[in-house]
Amino acid sequence: MTHTLQATNPLDQTAWHAWHFSRNKEAISRTGATSLSATEWISATTLKDAHTFPSLPGRWYQRGGGVVGAHLPPAFATTGTVQLRPGELLIAEDFTLTVIERLGQFALQIFDARNPKRFEFHSIAAFPPSEEWRIEARFFPEPDTVNTAAADGVIVATPTAGWVHFLKGRLDYRLRVTVQKNNLRALFSDNSSTLGVYQHRFVDIPRPDAEGNTIIDFNRAYLPPKALNRKFLCPSPSLNNHLNLTVEAGEKWVVAGG
């Protein structure tokens, strides 16, 4: 970066507290991170060799770009059969089911409202919001594909959009970002892990203007789902996204109930 941009909107404390409240509320929702009880990869392609799972009724196999459940009770499907594609939800009794896809393979994610993790969870600890960590930034397009490792060790090629640069203490830092709907997103690590902060976090960055100007608000840096529940298969950041900086902003760690 060759110059500093001028911030136009101050930190909104009320909005930050509303965001922090919503993060805690979402964590214990029916499809929140603490409700996930299993991620089951489906390799079967016919009913004959379909999978069964101890905690779930029916037989499951993949077909037509999704997962089919057969021999289900009425609470799951009035016809006994249901097909779920990625992004769709099936709510039945205490279960909420959805499907994810990775490298052409499909998995059934099982969320259970009775999951003990929901009742062990107390809150997500966070640093108090500070204007210091709401920083002017600039986006530089540089499309690329980066290999990232999921929590189970599988390497996934991830399309990236470019770099977001920002100044802190007169030093230039940068983060490689992906596109998430209308925003940019960075998965990063930093030196705050020495304070006990979870080893990496996400931060969403507003869509840049025509000149690439944006704001990176580390007050809204948030934990990946696997920080709340190890059954998630979240990726780890690349070494290029480690900030040699102690980011004392955003979420820190999960607080268990007493």
C-alpha positions in Angstrom: 0.0 0.0 0.0 1.3 3.4 -0.9 -1.1 5.5 1.1 -3.6 5.3 3.9 -7.3 5.4 3.2 -9.7 7.5 5.4 -12.3 5.6 7.4 -15.8 7.1 7.0 -17.9 5.1 9.5 -16.9 4.8 13.2 -17.1 1.5 15.1 -20.8 0.8 16.0 -20.7 -0.7 19.5 -24.4 -1.5 19.5 -24.1 -3.4 16.2 -21.1 -5.3 17.4 -22.8 -6.4 20.6 -25.8 -7.6 18.5 -23.4 -9.5 16.3 -21.7 -11.1 19.3 -25.1 -12.1 20.8 -26.2 -13.6 17.5 -23.0 -15.7 17.3 -23.6 -17.2 20.7 -27.3 -17.8 19.9 -26.5 -19.5 16.5 -23.9 -21.8 18.2 -26.7 -23.6 20.0 -29.3 -23.5 17.3 -30.6 -26.7 15.7 -28.1 -26.4 13.0 -25.5 -24.6 15.0 -21.9 -25.9 15.5 -22.6 -27.5 18.9 -25.5 -29.6 17.4 -23.4 -31.5 14.8 -23.2 -35.1 16.0 -21.7 -36.7 12.8 -20.5 -36.2 9.3 -21.1 -39.5 7.4 -19.5 -39.9 4.0 -21.7 -41.8 1.6 -20.0 -44.1 -0.9 -22.9 -46.5 -1.6 -24.7 -45.8 -4.9 -27.6 -48.3 -4.6 -30.2 -49.3 -2.0 -28.7 -52.8 -2.0 -25.4 -51.5 -0.5 -26.8 -48.5 1.3 -25.3 -47.3 4.6 -27.0 -47.5 8.0 -26.0 -45.4 11.0 -26.5 -46.2 14.7 -28.2 -42.9 15.6 -30.3 -42.5 12.5 -33.1 -44.6 10.9 -33.2 -45.7 7.3 -30.7 -46.7 4.7 -28.6 -44.1 2.8 -26.9 -43.9 -0.6 -25.9 -41.2 -3.1 -27.7 -40.6 -6.3 -28.5 -37.7 -8.7 -26.2 -35.1 -7.1 -27.3 -35.7 -3.6 -28.1 -38.4 -0.9 -31.2 -40.6 -0.8 -32.7 -41.9 2.4 -34.9 -45.0 2.2 -37.0 -47.1 4.6 -37.6 -44.0 6.7 -40.4 -43.6 9.3 -43.2 -41.0 8.6 -41.5 -38.3 10.7 -38.7 -38.3 8.2 -40.7 -38.9 5.0 -44.3 -39.7 4.4 -43.4 -41.9 1.5 -40.5 -43.5 3.3 -38.0 -42.1 0.9 -36.3 -38.6 0.7 -33.6 -37.1 -1.5 -31.4 -34.3 -0.1 -29.1 -32.1 -2.2 -26.3 -29.9 -0.9 -27.9 -26.9 1.0 -31.2 -28.6 1.6 -32.5 -29.4 5.1 -34.6 -32.2 6.5 -36.0 -31.6 10.0 -37.4 -34.6 11.7 -37.9 -35.0 15.5 -34.6 -34.0 17.2 -32.7 -34.4 13.9 -31.8 -31.9 11.3 -30.0 -33.4 8.2 -28.2 -31.7 5.4 -25.7 -32.8 2.7 -22.3 -31.4 1.9 -20.2 -32.1 -1.2 -16.4 -32.3 -1.5 -14.4 -33.4 -4.5 -17.4 -35.1 -6.0 -18.2 -37.0 -2.8 -21.3 -36.5 -0.6 -21.7 -36.6 3.1 -24.7 -36.5 5.4 -24.4 -34.1 8.2 -26.4 -35.1 11.2 -27.4 -32.4 13.7 -29.0 -33.6 16.9 -30.8 -31.3 19.3 -29.9 -33.7 22.1 -26.1 -33.4 21.4 -24.4 -33.0 24.8 -22.2 -30.3 23.3 -25.2 -28.0 23.2 -25.6 -28.1 26.9 -21.9 -27.9 27.7 -21.6 -24.7 25.7 -21.7 -21.4 27.7 -20.4 -18.7 25.4 -17.8 -17.5 22.9 -15.3 -15.2 24.7 -14.3 -12.1 22.7 -12.1 -9.1 23.1 -13.9 -5.8 23.8 -14.5 -4.0 20.5 -12.0 -1.3 19.7 -11.7 1.3 16.9 -8.0 0.4 16.7 -8.8 -2.9 15.0 -11.2 -1.5 12.4 -8.6 -0.8 9.7 -8.7 0.8 6.2 -7.6 -1.7 3.6 -7.3 -2.2 -0.2 -8.1 -5.2 -2.3 -5.8 -6.2 -5.1 -7.3 -8.8 -7.5 -5.1 -11.8 -8.2 -7.2 -14.9 -9.0 -5.5 -18.1 -8.0 -6.1 -21.6 -6.7 -4.6 -22.6 -3.4 -4.5 -26.0 -1.8 -5.9 -26.1 1.7 -6.0 -29.0 4.1 -9.3 -29.9 5.8 -9.3 -31.1 9.4 -9.3 -34.8 8.2 -6.2 -34.2 6.1 -7.9 -34.1 2.7 -6.4 -31.4 0.4 -8.9 -29.2 -1.4 -8.1 -26.8 -4.2 -9.7 -23.5 -3.2 -10.2 -20.6 -5.7 -9.0 -17.3 -4.3 -9.7 -13.7 -5.5 -6.6 -11.8 -4.5 -5.1 -10.0 -1.6 -6.3 -7.5 0.9 -3.5 -5.2 2.2 -3.7 -3.1 5.3 -1.3 -1.0 7.4 -0.7 -1.6 11.1 2.1 0.2 13.0 3.4 1.6 9.7 3.9 -2.0 8.4 2.1 -3.4 5.4 0.2 -6.7 6.0 -1.8 -8.7 3.5 -4.3 -11.6 3.5 -5.3 -13.8 0.7 -9.1 -13.8 0.3 -11.9 -15.8 -1.2 -15.3 -14.5 -2.4 -18.3 -15.2 -0.2 -21.5 -14.0 -1.8 -21.0 -10.2 -1.9 -18.1 -10.1 0.5 -14.5 -11.2 0.7 -13.4 -13.7 3.4 -10.0 -14.4 4.9 -8.9 -17.4 7.0 -5.9 -16.3 9.0 -3.7 -17.0 12.0 -1.7 -14.6 14.1 0.4 -14.3 17.2 -2.6 -14.0 19.5 -2.5 -17.8 19.9 0.2 -17.2 22.5 -2.5 -15.5 24.6 -4.7 -18.6 24.3 -6.8 -17.4 21.3 -7.9 -20.2 19.0 -5.2 -21.0 16.4 -7.0 -19.5 13.5 -10.1 -17.4 12.7 -12.2 -16.0 9.8 -12.9 -12.4 9.1 -15.4 -11.2 6.5 -14.5 -8.1 4.6 -17.1 -5.8 2.8 -17.1 -5.7 -1.0 -14.5 -3.2 -2.1 -15.4 -0.1 -4.1 -14.4 0.5 -7.6 -10.9 1.5 -6.5 -10.5 -1.5 -4.2 -11.0 0.4 -1.0 -12.6 -1.5 1.9 -12.5 -1.9 5.7 -11.2 -5.0 7.6 -12.8 -5.1 11.0 -11.0 -7.6 13.2 -13.5 -6.9 15.9 -15.7 -9.4 14.0 -13.0 -12.0 13.5 -14.8 -15.3 14.4 -13.9 -18.8 15.3 -14.3 -21.6 12.7 -17.0 -24.2 13.5 -14.4 -26.8 14.5 -13.4 -24.6 17.4 -16.8 -25.3 18.8 -17.1 -28.9 17.6 -14.2 -31.1 16.3 -16.6 -33.0 14.1 -16.4 -30.2 11.5 -14.0 -30.5 8.7 -12.9 -26.8 8.5 -9.7 -26.0 6.6 -6.5 -24.5 8.0 -5.1 -21.2 6.7 -2.1 -21.3 4.3 1.2 -20.1 5.7 0.8 -17.0 3.6 -2.1 -16.0 5.8 -0.2 -15.9 9.0 0.0 -12.3 10.4 3.2 -11.6 12.4 0.9 -9.5 14.5 -1.0 -10.0 17.7 -4.6 -9.3 16.8 -6.3 -8.6 20.1 -9.8 -8.3 18.6 -12.7 -10.5 17.8 -13.5 -13.9 19.2 -11.0 -15.7 21.3 -12.2 -19.2 22.5 -15.2 -21.2 23.6 -16.2 -21.0 27.2 -17.8 -24.3 28.6 -20.6 -24.2 31.0 -20.0 -24.7 34.7 
